[in-house]
Amino acid sequence: MALITYREALNQALREELDRDERVFIMGEEVGYFGGAFKVTDGLIATYGEKRVRDTPISELTIVGAGVGAAMGGLRPVVELMTINFALLAIDQIVNTAAKARYMFGGQTKVPLVIRAPQGGGHQLGAQHSQSLEAYFVHCPGIRVALPATAADAKGMLKYAIRQEDPVMFLEHESLYGMKGEVPEDEDYLVPFGQAKVVREGKDVTIIAYSKTVHDALIAADLLENQGTDAEVIDLRTLNPLDIATVLESVRKTARAVVVYEGWLTGGAGAEVAAQIYQAAFDDLDAPIQRVASADVPMPYNRHLEAAALPSPDKIVRAVERIS
Amino acid sequence: MALERERIAERAMYRLAEGELLEIYRLMTLIRRFEDKVAEMYTRGKITGFCHLYAGEEAIAVGAIHGLYDKDYVVSTYREHGHCLAKGASARAVMAELFGKSTGISKGRGGSMHLFDPVLRFMGGYAIVGGGLPIATGLGLAIAYRGDPEVVCCFFGDGALPQGAFHESLNMASLWKLPVIFVCENNFYGMGTLVQNAICQEELYRFADPYKIPGVRVDGMDVIEVYAAVSEAAARAREGKGPSLIEAITYRFRGHSMSDPAEYRSKREERIWQERDPIKRFRHLLLHERKIAAPVLDRIDQEESAVVDDAVKFADESPEPPLSELTKNVYVE
């Protein structure tokens, strides 16, 4: 184990997979000489050269589309979108091609493409650079959606993403890059998709979170403990596949659930989780499921307004209080 | 320029062996009869969904793909029956796909717009205008990455020119010298909109200039001219010199799709282009320039009609995909 940042864990995962498999290469805006806009690919071009760490023009649609083509042609591209906001320029190739090629071509091809993108708010970057868009991709069958919350998961999940066979939206939270954690050094350390993790055990309420909101939920759990409420916190890790079994097991124990996500409240990925709990465990619930998410507004620049728009530990505590 | 291209084409024709010429004739005939039969089957309700026919444009698919090797890749559009057949797909597999059957080339999951065959390296029909160009660019990248000798031939219509995907792909392919041949089938209409009402530069091959790649305009009703241009572009791509843009002027003999009576075109205009029918022209050339006997060509006509009839019978008798397989292949199992 080594204590490293989420950013360093991602860099390590990329290095190990570049070393392990000649077919793996990285492509995106500023991934090479600049070292990545968030420095995730820092230093890689010096080791692996321009062929395997490829700077691209600002052409998101074709960066992703070329990634799909290269994957269908036998390579294992890891494409970086500088931020998730730019994925909207590439959504045609993500939704219409990457997610569909295997199915619509009768199972005769596969698209082992990883699309990495930072997302999330909290840095006063305004309406166009603060979004959490996972729900857009969770809605579409054919593409996996992974959102690591810790340095260890960042490494293990990225390595798993590169090795598995389906296209993946790998969404990193901008607030987590500097966060440190113990990370296994084993070159085959993998965190398979579809395995939610109970990160804090409790008996009174289940707080279901992913990405940065896992940390908000853990702070909230500590605050709740002071009030005598014992919260269980689950990190979903991947939204597709969704490990609903782990969630249901917890909810059947606690009889209360709060779903926390940073996307907009309306139509967010947490709404799907809530719907699945209602469908499978309605009789086990003692109170209505609560959602804590971003306000349905374009993100304001002003610091106080931004904080008011985002989910927070306090909002999670209040949500738990509403159903306790 | 045009004269020079004609001379190249003329030389190319005399280089081609009789067997090759007959193969070209056979494929063009197959595609025409296939498409005519598809129209009939559509009218009879055997084929449903969107269906875009290639009749009139056969010289482009057949000429271009004759200029490639078997291991080269083809990326296509939603008007792709012709490209797929020219790449070597059986009429049975394509017809069965149109019928939605499990024996179809995409197992009945794709339909007319999404044919695919990895063995033939027919890398798919894409039904978003311009959607195939980034895919072709990525396949070219994979080839260059491995240092393989193949090339990618990417077909698209004039309607794709104003799409960002076209410009992004040409820039990227040129920047990285990728082995991609971009073949624009200019049939003058994006659905019902005339090229000059959609694109500021009607000479589409000139879009090669800003991307610093060769751009040529060829007569898309002349199979040998298309063949010569693509052969040249393929040789260039194989030498590592990067992509080319070929604009092939053509005309679709039917509407945009089966539901389009093409009322935005005059009967006179259609008649003028019918007179330039690429198959009739090529047949004339074979009879008079290469002195091939008419009965040889007549026999090919009959054989290909039989192939298409057999394909219909095969498709009709093939099983539907089982409902139990609805969710199969959304992901790699």
Interface residues (C-beta under 8 A of the other chain):
Chain A: F25 K51 T56 P57 S59 L61 T62 V64 G65 A66 G67 V68 G69 A70 A71 M72 G73 G74 L75 P77 D92 Q93 N96 T97 A101 R102 Y103 M104 F105 G106 G107 Q108 T109 K110 P141 G142 R144 Q164 E165 D166
Chain B: Y73 V75 G104 I105 S106 K107 G108 R109 G110 H114 F116 D117 P118 M123 G124 Y126 I128 G131 L133 P134 I135 A136 T137 G138 L139 G140 L141 A142 I143 Y145 R146 G164 A165 E168 S169 N171 M172 L175 K328 N329 V330 Y331 V332
